[in-house]
Amino acid sequence: MRRTAGGIFWGFTLIVIGGLLLARNLGYDIRIWGYLARYWPVLLIVWGVLKLIDYYRFKNSDDKRPLFSGGEVALVLFVIFAGAAVTTAANISSNVGELFEIGDLDLWDVTGNNFTFQEHEEAALPEDSQIEIVNFFGDVEVHPSDGERVLLDVKKTVRASSIDEAERLAKDFTFSITNQEGKYRIASNRDGILRSRQRYKSSLMLQLPKRSSLRVNNRNGKIEVVDLAGNQDISNRFGAVEVRNITGNVKVSNSFGRITIKNVHGDAEISGRNNSIELQGIQGDVMADSSFQNVTIRGATGSIDVKGRNGDLLLSFDKPVQKDVQLTTNFGNVTVELPSNSSFRLDAHTQFGRINSDFQGLEKGKSDFARDSAQGQIGEGGPQIKISTFNGNIHLGRRS
């Protein structure tokens, strides 16, 4: 019998996938669906290389069977459609992996049961405190308190074989509020190896002095911060981030989870990967860097600098734009909606796309099948709007 490299490849692939699933069941933090959504085409590339190897191995052989059997053709089509479906689902919602979770039961964690415990901590904090919050595998929710105190409520989930073991583990899994040279830190004593193996999960609900400045470091959970007056620095992975009603600057870095920021009196600096970004009512300057999802900005009043990849950009202004706007994207369309009485200078370029505008008086550059450009002055004075796209269209819309 002719032994092909493809058979070896799929055998090795099954071993790797089975090993990853087993490692996750044993508690290791392996985000299978996030990686699968992005890197599944590697299977086709490696398989194609092995088929080329088979072709040169057997081209002088008397065995004239086709290089691809009917079953292999069907398998190729299945991989393409299944991989495209997973990627599409991940682009629509970064929480596609949650399809395999029911409530607090994670179907991948077939070893052990989940037990829930509560913990409450309080401490006095000055009004203008700088606070670091560290939490892995759980949600973080922050609201203002009535006075100069921090109130911490923790919902702890422990995976164990019995309630006795869970109670013993829960006693060894505690949170503390510590003062480190004038800066406060809220974290558990298990943010090390054991936490990374997903035996412990925790959701935090905090009430802090209203003027607190936060630095939040979280993974595998949602973050919500509302109604604070200090600067907010938030880092997350595999979970949504929502920030509302902040009198201060906001900085957010997130992967595989949507970002929503509304009503900020300061600047907003956003870094996103594989997630949608929605900004509304930002009164300061906006800087955003995004990939593999759309960016929507409404009602901003400061300068805007957005870099996007593999996603559309939408800017909608309630009032005439007052500061410079710079938009750059690859493989995405750009739409800018402006009031009719806006004044601005436009410099727009696209490759493999088209530019159209509801504003009259723009000078069109040389247009062909690969390039299009538009420049000009609308109204008198005003800031500059600079737009550059690759494989995307540009539209300037006039709002009534």
N, C-alpha and C positions, 0 to 999 in steps of 0.2 A: 504493500500500500504506500501511496505517496504521502509523506508527512509534510504538511505546510507550516510555514511560520505563523499563519493566522491562528491555527489551533493552539499553539504555544502562547500566543498573545492573549487570547481570551481566557485560557487557563490562568495565566498570570494575573489578568484583570480581575477575575473572580476571587483569587487569593487576596489581592489588595483590598477590594471592596469588603470582603468578609472580615479582613483584619481590622479595617476602620470601624465597621459596625460593632465588632466585638470590643474594640478599645473604648468606644463610646458607652457601650453597655456596662463596662467596668468602671466608668466614671470619668474618663478623660474628656477634656473639652475639645471636641473635634466638630467644627461647624460644617457638616457634610453638605448640606443643601446650598449654602453660600458658595462653596468652592465648586460644586457641581454646576451651578447656574452659569458660572463664568468659564470654567476650564473644560467642559465636556468635549469641545471640538478637538482637544488633544487626542482623544481616542481615535477619531477619524484619521488624524495626521499620522499617528504611529501605525495604525492598521494599514494605511496606504503605503507607507514605507516598507512594511513587511511584505505586502503584496508585490511591490516592485522587486524585492529580493527573491520572492518565489518565481517571478517571471523570468529572471535571469538564470535561476537555478534549473528551471524545467524547460527552457525554450528549445533545447536540443534533445529533449527526451522524446521517446516514442509515445508517451502518454499525452494525448491531445485533449484531455479534459479542459473545460474552460477554467480560467483563473478564479472566477467567482461562481460559486454554485447558486442555485435558486434560493436556498436558505440563507446564504450570506447576503445576497441582494436584499432580501426581506429584512435581515438584521440591520443592514446599513440604513434602510429607510426608517426602521423603528428607532434607531439611535438618533437620527436627524430630527424626526418629529418629536420624540420624547425630550431631547435636549433643548430644542427650540421652545417647547411648551414650558419646561422648567425655567428657562431664561425669561420668557415672557411673563410668567407668573411672578418671578423675582422682581422684574421691572415694575409690575403693577403694584405688588406688595412685597416689601423686603422680608416679611414674616412668613414666607412660604413654608418654612420648616415647622411652623405652628400647626399645619394641617395634620401633623402626626402627634399632636398633643391634645389631651382632653382635660380641661381644667388644670389641676395640679399634677395630673398623672402624665408623665412623659413616656410614651410607648417605647421609646428607645431604651429607657432605663428599666429593663425587665428584671434586674436584680435588686431586690429589696423593696421596701414600702416607704411612703412619705409620712412624716409625723410633724405636726405644726405646734409651735410654742410661741409665747408672747414675752417681750421684755420691754421695760420702761426705764428711761434714764432722764434726769434733769440736772441742770447746772446753771449758775449765773454767768452771763456773758455781757460785756460792754456793748453799747449801742452800735458802734462802728467796728465790730469785730471782723477779722479775716478768718475764714473757716474753710478747712479742707475736709471733704467728705469722700471716703473711699468705701466702695461696695462692689463686690463681684457676684454675679448670678442673682439678680433681683432688681426690684424697682426702687426709685428714689423720688419722694414727693416732698417739696419744700414750700411752706407757707409762712407768713409773718406771725409773730407772737404778739401778745398784748404788752409785754414789758421786756426787761433786759434779762431774759432767761431763754435757754434752749430746752425744748421738750422733744424727746426722742422716743418714738414707739417703733419697735422692731417686730416684724412677723418672721420668725425663724422656721425654716423647713429643713428637717434632717432626714436623710435616707438611711434606714437601718432595717435589720431583720426582725426586730421586736420592739415593743414599747419600752421595755427596760433598757435596751441598748440605746434607743433614741433619747431617753431622759438623761442617761449618762453623758451622751455626746452633746446634748443641748446645754448641760451645765458647763461644759468645757468650751462652748461657743458663745462668747459674750462680746458686747460692744462697750466702748468707753469714750468719754469726752475728755481730752487731755489738752493742757496748756503747754505749748512748746515755744518759749521765748516770746510770748505775746500773741502768738497765732494758735488757733484752736484746731484740733484734729479729731474727727469722729470716724472711727473705724473699728473693725472687729479684730480679735486675736487670731483669726484663721484666714487671713488674706495671704496665705503662702501656698505650700504644696497641697495641703488637704483641700483648701478652697478651690484650687485650680482643677482638682479632680471631681468637682461637683458633688461632694457629699453633703455640703451645706449650701443652702440658699437663704436669702434674707431680703425682705422688702422694708424700706425705711420710710417713715413718715415723720418729718421734722417741722417744728415751729421755732423760728429764729427771730432775733431782733430785726426790725424792718430795714435798718440801714446796713445789714450784713453784706459783706463781699464774699462770694463763694468761689471755691475751686472744687469741682465735682469730678471724680474719676470713677466710672462705672462700666460694667459690661453685662451683656445678656439680660437686659431689663430696660424698662422705660424710665425716663427722667422728666419730671415736671417741676418747674420753678416759677412762682408767680408772686407779684405784688411786693417786690423788694426794691430798695433804693440804692444798693451798692453795685459794684461791678461783678459780673457773673462769668466765670470761665468753666465751661462744661465739656467733658470728654466722655464719649460713649461708644460702644460697639454692640451691634445686634440688638438694637432697641430704639424706639422713637424718642425724640427730644422735643419738649414743648416748653417755651419760655414766653411769659406774658406780663405786661404791665411792669416794666423795669425802668427805674430812674437811674440810669448808669449805662456803662458799656456792656456789651454781651459778646462773648467769644464762644463758639460752638464748633467742636470737631466730632464727627459721627460717621460710622460706616454701617451699612445694611440696616438702616432705620431712618424714617422720615424726620425732617427738621422743620418745626413750626415756630416762628418767632413773631409776636404781635405786640405793638404799642411799646416801643423802646425809645426813651428820650436821649439816649447816647448813640454811640457807633455800634455797628454789628459786623463782626468778622466771622465768616462761615467757611468751614471746610467739610465737604461731604463726598462720600464714595458709595455708589450703589444705593442712593436714596434720593427722594424728592426733597426740594427745599421750598418753603413758602414763607415769605416775609411780608408783613403788613404793618404800616404805621411806624416806620423807622425814621426818627427825626434827625439822627446823625448820619455819618457816612456809612456806606455799605461796601464791604469787600467779600466776594464769594467765589469759591472754587469748587466745582461740582463735576461729577462724572457718572454716566450711565443712568441719569434721571433728569427730570425737568426742574427748572428754577422759575418760580413765580414771585414777583415783587410788586406790591401794590401800595400806593400812597406814600412813597419815600420822598423825603425833602432834601436830603444831602447828596453828596457826590456818590456815584455808583461805579464799581469796577467788578465785572463778573467774567469769569473764565469757565466755560463749560465744555464738556465732551460727551457725545452720544446722548444728547438730550436737548429739548427745546427751551428757549428763554422767553419769558413774557414779562414785560414791564408795563404797568398801567399807572399813570399819574393823575391825581385828583386836581392838582394845580399846575400851572406852567412850570416846567423844569427850571431850577435856579442854579444848579451846579453841573459840572461836567459828568457825562455818562460814557463809559467805555465798556463795550460788550464784545467778547471773543468766544467763538464756539466752533467745534468741529462736529460734523454729522448731526446737525440740529438746526431748526428754524429759529428765527428771531422775530418777535412781534413787539413793537413799542406803540402804546396808545397814549396820545397827548391831547390836552384840551385844545379847542379851536384857536384860542388866542395865544398860543405858545410862540415864543421867539427862540430860535436856536440855529446853530451852524451844524450841518450834517456832512459827515464823511463816511460813506458806507461802501463796502467791497464784499463781494462773494465770489467764490469759485464753485462751479457746478451748481449754480442756483440762480434765482431771479430776484430783483428788487422792485417793489411796487409801493406807491405812496399815495395817501389821500391829500397830501399837501402839494399845492402847485408851486412851480418856480424852481424846482430842483434841476440841476444840470446832469444829464445822463452821460456817463462815460462810454467808451467803446464797449459795445456788448456783442458777445458771440456765444457759441454753445457752451463755452467753459468759464466765461468771466462776465460779471456785470458790476457796475459801480454807479454811484450817485453822490453828488456834492452840491452844496448850495446854502444860501442864507434864507431862512424863513422868518419873517417879521424883522424887527430891528434889534440888533445886539443879541444877548442871550448866551448861554453856555454852548459848549461843543458836545455833540452826540457822535461818537465814533463807533462804528459797527464793522466787525470782520467775521465772516463765516466761511467754512469749507464744507461743501456738500449740504447746503441749506439755503432756504429762501429768507428774505428780509421784507418785512411789511411795517410801514408806518401808518397807523390808523389815527383818524381825527375823531375825538370824542365830542359829543354835542354838549 
